[in-house]
Amino acid sequence: MIDFSRVSDPTAGVVLCFSGGLDSTTLLYHLREQGREVLALSFDYGQRHRRELAVAARIASLAGVEHRVADLRSITSLLGGSSLTDPTVPLPHGHYTHESMKATVVPNRNMIMLAVAAGWAIARRAGFVAYAAHSGDHAIYPDCREEFARAMGEAISLADWHCVKLLRPFVGWDKARIVRRGMALAAPLHLTWSCYEGGEVHCGRCGTCVERREAFRLAGLPDPSE
């Protein structure tokens, strides 16, 4: 359970960093089940494809929550060296634990996104910012570690006179547990998009596709997406 008692207004809403993927969609429905008002915020940072933004808008509409997209494309050129923002960097295939997956790291992505989300939360007098970092991300993505989340949460809480707290309820979960939670909540996991390639169907080869397939297998559940 999320501890909402640490914020001055226990009825305050949550700004969710929302990609339209498996993890953030499960978190959206996880928060809604707890009676929270959720504001979904997606980010266009010049990623390889815009498929995830369309999916995020569709899921947010289905869930009946307000959805906005922050246009960060003006800084895409500053976030080079990643296969997700630089078309000259090959997109690696394989498991996230492989060294090659570091090519998918976008410099400082979560700090940038969380900072923007915190700004919207402060403006809307929401009480929380949430993101769906989980334990499986830790091997490759340093901005998904508990240490990072703890430090970022402290910074966000000090950013304004209106105190905003950072929620990261999945930071100690593996992806199979997230899958089971999403299915239990009847979240529309069949609509979620995980693939870095952005084709008509999931490629099944990139790191996030491999991780998704493994998570459903370990959860003992079929993946409803193609």
C-alpha positions as CSV (number, residue, x, y, z in Angstrom):
1,M,0.0,0.0,0.0
2,I,1.0,3.6,-0.6
3,D,1.3,5.8,2.4
4,F,-0.7,8.9,1.6
5,S,-0.5,10.2,5.2
6,R,2.8,12.1,4.7
7,V,1.2,14.8,2.6
8,S,-0.7,17.7,4.1
9,D,-3.8,17.2,2.0
10,P,-4.7,13.5,1.9
11,T,-7.3,14.1,-0.9
12,A,-4.6,15.6,-3.2
13,G,-4.2,14.0,-6.6
14,V,-1.3,12.3,-8.4
15,V,0.6,13.3,-11.5
16,L,1.7,10.1,-13.1
17,C,4.5,9.9,-15.6
18,F,2.7,7.8,-18.2
19,S,4.2,6.1,-21.2
20,G,1.3,3.9,-22.1
21,G,3.5,0.9,-21.3
22,L,2.8,-2.1,-19.2
23,D,4.2,-0.7,-15.9
24,S,2.8,2.8,-16.0
25,T,-0.6,1.5,-17.1
26,T,-0.7,-0.9,-14.2
27,L,0.3,1.9,-11.9
28,L,-2.5,4.1,-13.3
29,Y,-5.1,1.5,-12.4
30,H,-3.3,0.8,-9.1
31,L,-3.7,4.4,-8.1
32,R,-7.3,4.7,-9.3
33,E,-8.3,1.6,-7.2
34,Q,-7.1,3.5,-4.2
35,G,-9.4,6.4,-5.0
36,R,-6.8,8.8,-6.2
37,E,-7.4,11.5,-8.8
38,V,-4.8,10.8,-11.5
39,L,-3.4,13.3,-14.0
40,A,-1.5,11.4,-16.7
41,L,1.6,13.1,-18.2
42,S,3.4,11.7,-21.2
43,F,6.6,13.0,-22.8
44,D,7.6,13.6,-26.4
45,Y,11.4,13.8,-26.1
46,G,12.1,12.8,-29.7
47,Q,12.0,9.1,-29.1
48,R,12.3,6.7,-32.1
49,H,8.5,6.5,-32.6
50,R,5.3,8.2,-31.5
51,R,3.4,4.9,-31.2
52,E,3.6,5.0,-27.4
53,L,2.1,8.5,-27.2
54,A,-1.0,7.5,-29.2
55,V,-1.4,4.4,-27.0
56,A,-1.0,6.5,-23.8
57,A,-3.8,8.9,-25.0
58,R,-6.1,6.0,-25.8
59,I,-5.6,4.3,-22.4
60,A,-6.0,7.5,-20.5
61,S,-9.2,8.2,-22.3
62,L,-10.5,4.7,-21.5
63,A,-9.5,5.2,-17.9
64,G,-11.3,8.6,-17.8
65,V,-8.3,10.6,-16.6
66,E,-6.9,13.9,-17.8
67,H,-3.9,13.3,-20.2
68,R,-1.3,15.8,-21.3
69,V,1.8,15.5,-23.4
70,A,4.9,17.5,-22.5
71,D,6.8,18.4,-25.7
72,L,10.5,18.1,-24.9
73,R,11.7,17.8,-28.5
74,S,13.7,21.0,-28.3
75,I,16.2,19.2,-26.1
76,T,16.4,15.9,-28.1
77,S,19.8,17.0,-29.5
78,L,21.2,17.4,-26.0
79,L,20.3,13.8,-25.2
80,G,22.4,12.0,-27.8
81,G,24.3,8.7,-27.5
82,S,21.1,6.7,-26.9
83,S,19.5,4.4,-29.5
84,L,16.1,5.8,-28.4
85,T,16.9,9.4,-29.4
86,D,19.7,9.1,-32.0
87,P,18.9,7.3,-35.2
88,T,22.6,6.7,-35.9
89,V,22.9,4.5,-32.8
90,P,21.8,0.9,-33.5
91,L,18.9,-0.4,-31.4
92,P,20.2,-3.5,-29.5
93,H,18.3,-6.7,-29.2
94,G,18.4,-9.1,-26.3
95,H,17.8,-9.1,-22.5
96,Y,18.1,-5.9,-20.4
97,T,20.9,-7.5,-18.3
98,H,23.1,-7.5,-21.4
99,E,25.8,-4.7,-21.5
100,S,24.5,-3.7,-25.0
101,M,21.2,-2.5,-23.4
102,K,23.1,0.5,-22.0
103,A,22.7,1.9,-25.6
104,T,19.0,2.5,-24.7
105,V,19.8,4.8,-21.7
106,V,18.5,8.3,-22.4
107,P,20.8,10.7,-20.4
108,N,19.0,11.9,-17.2
109,R,15.5,11.0,-18.7
110,N,13.7,10.2,-15.4
111,M,15.1,13.3,-13.6
112,I,13.9,15.5,-16.4
113,M,10.5,13.9,-16.6
114,L,10.0,13.9,-12.9
115,A,11.0,17.5,-12.6
116,V,8.4,18.5,-15.3
117,A,5.8,16.3,-13.6
118,A,6.5,18.0,-10.3
119,G,6.0,21.4,-11.9
120,W,2.5,20.3,-13.1
121,A,1.7,18.8,-9.7
122,I,2.7,22.0,-7.9
123,A,0.6,24.1,-10.4
124,R,-2.4,21.9,-10.0
125,R,-1.9,21.5,-6.2
126,A,-1.6,17.8,-6.6
127,G,0.0,16.0,-3.6
128,F,2.1,13.4,-5.5
129,V,4.2,12.6,-8.5
130,A,4.4,8.9,-9.4
131,Y,6.5,6.8,-11.7
132,A,6.6,3.0,-12.3
133,A,10.3,2.2,-11.9
134,H,10.7,-1.4,-10.8
135,S,13.5,-3.7,-9.7
136,G,14.1,-5.2,-13.2
137,D,15.2,-1.7,-14.4
138,H,18.0,-1.4,-11.9
139,A,20.6,-3.3,-13.8
140,I,20.7,-0.9,-16.7
141,Y,18.9,2.3,-15.7
142,P,20.5,4.1,-12.8
143,D,17.6,6.5,-12.5
144,C,15.3,3.7,-11.6
145,R,17.2,2.7,-8.4
146,E,15.8,3.2,-5.0
147,E,18.7,5.5,-4.1
148,F,17.9,7.8,-7.0
149,A,14.2,7.8,-6.3
150,R,14.8,8.6,-2.6
151,A,17.1,11.5,-3.5
152,M,14.7,12.8,-6.2
153,G,11.8,12.5,-3.9
154,E,13.5,14.7,-1.3
155,A,14.4,17.3,-3.9
156,I,10.7,17.4,-5.2
157,S,9.4,17.8,-1.7
158,L,11.6,20.9,-1.2
159,A,11.0,22.5,-4.6
160,D,8.0,24.6,-3.5
161,W,6.0,25.7,-0.5
162,H,3.3,23.4,-1.7
163,C,4.8,20.0,-0.7
164,V,4.7,17.2,-3.3
165,K,5.8,13.7,-2.6
166,L,7.2,11.1,-5.0
167,L,5.5,7.7,-5.2
168,R,7.4,4.7,-6.6
169,P,5.4,1.8,-5.3
170,F,6.9,-0.7,-7.8
171,V,10.5,0.1,-7.1
172,G,10.9,-3.2,-5.2
173,W,8.7,-5.3,-7.5
174,D,9.8,-7.5,-10.4
175,K,7.9,-7.2,-13.7
176,A,6.0,-10.5,-13.2
177,R,4.4,-9.1,-10.0
178,I,3.4,-5.9,-12.0
179,V,1.8,-8.1,-14.7
180,R,-0.2,-10.0,-12.0
181,R,-1.3,-6.8,-10.4
182,G,-2.3,-5.3,-13.8
183,M,-4.3,-8.4,-14.7
184,A,-6.0,-8.4,-11.2
185,L,-7.0,-4.8,-11.7
186,A,-8.4,-5.6,-15.2
187,A,-6.1,-2.9,-16.6
188,P,-6.2,-2.9,-20.5
189,L,-2.8,-4.6,-20.9
190,H,-3.8,-5.6,-24.4
191,L,-3.5,-2.0,-25.4
192,T,-0.1,-1.3,-23.8
193,W,2.9,-0.7,-26.0
194,S,6.4,-1.9,-24.9
195,C,8.4,-2.2,-28.1
196,Y,11.2,0.3,-29.0
197,E,10.8,-0.4,-32.7
198,G,7.4,1.1,-33.1
199,G,6.1,-1.2,-35.8
200,E,2.5,-2.5,-36.2
201,V,3.1,-5.3,-33.6
202,H,5.7,-5.8,-30.9
203,C,9.0,-6.9,-32.6
204,G,9.8,-9.5,-29.9
205,R,13.5,-8.9,-30.1
206,C,14.3,-5.5,-28.4
207,G,15.1,-5.4,-24.7
208,T,11.7,-4.3,-23.6
209,C,9.9,-6.9,-25.7
210,V,12.1,-9.6,-24.3
211,E,11.5,-8.4,-20.7
212,R,7.7,-8.2,-21.4
213,R,7.6,-11.8,-22.7
214,E,9.6,-13.0,-19.8
215,A,7.4,-11.2,-17.2
216,F,4.2,-12.8,-18.6
217,R,5.9,-16.2,-18.6
218,L,7.0,-15.9,-15.0
219,A,3.6,-14.6,-14.0
220,G,2.1,-17.7,-15.6
221,L,-0.2,-15.6,-17.7
222,P,-0.6,-15.1,-21.5
223,D,0.3,-11.7,-23.0
224,P,-2.9,-10.3,-24.5
225,S,-1.0,-8.2,-27.0
226,E,0.4,-9.4,-30.3
